[in-house]
């Protein structure tokens, strides 16, 4: 199996580069003129092809009582974060946009692409920047555009859940929008694995190659019921969402603050995707 993957991986990589190129072309030329529904359909289509090219199968479990992701609109999605591929997993099932750290906007090619498809960028540790993003997110939610955030503040290897930061939950409270916990777990032959994890000193290229060489890699997405905001502040909502994801994925909760998030916590505590977080 690995020998076959080694032979096919260069072809898959070439296809991914071509797929990225046409995605950039569509984002730059078509998104400014197409209606929102058509842009959403393109994002869904592009993301599904991207997952197939990466060799990642997708399983979606919609919990009893949850509104189907194909129907849900205008929700704030609280998502655990393992890999840069998480954004494709989410975008393949529901037309969401994401919040990313401002550094992503400066990435060659990818930063421009992310901006074209509606990614929101926020500066770490700047209170006014978080307030601005909250205002923008609330506006998108009111327009029935779902927005995904990664409240752990960084990626993990998928073996636990870090503490959820809650500042951007305020946007959903302002917009009176649904708040949906979403759990993602990568598995091989039904067993949780670290093949897709993007942590430590990994490079994007190295992580991509690792995924391409992972046989039978599956992303299992758990779409969970809405968290009621009644009688809860944003911190309580974040705790409930974290508990729900932990239960769905059978993961322990570690009360650790990600280093980057810890540094910014006295000012903002903004839940930023790091190092990924583009749509």
Secondary structure, 3 states (H helix, E strand, C coil): CHHHHHHHHHHHHHHHHHHHHHHHHHHHHCCCCCCHHHHHHHHHHHHHHHHHHHCEEEEEEECCCCCCCCCCCCCEEEECCCCCCHHHHHHCCCCEEEEEEHHHHHCCCHHHHHHHCCCEEECCCCHHHHHHHHHHHHHHHHCCCEEEECCCCCCCCCCEECCCCCCCHHHHHHHCCCEEEEEEEEEECCEECCCCCCCCCCCHHHHHHHHHCCCCEEEEEEEEEECCCCCCCHHHHHHHHHHHHHHHHCCEECCCCCHHHHHHHCCCCCCCECCCCCC
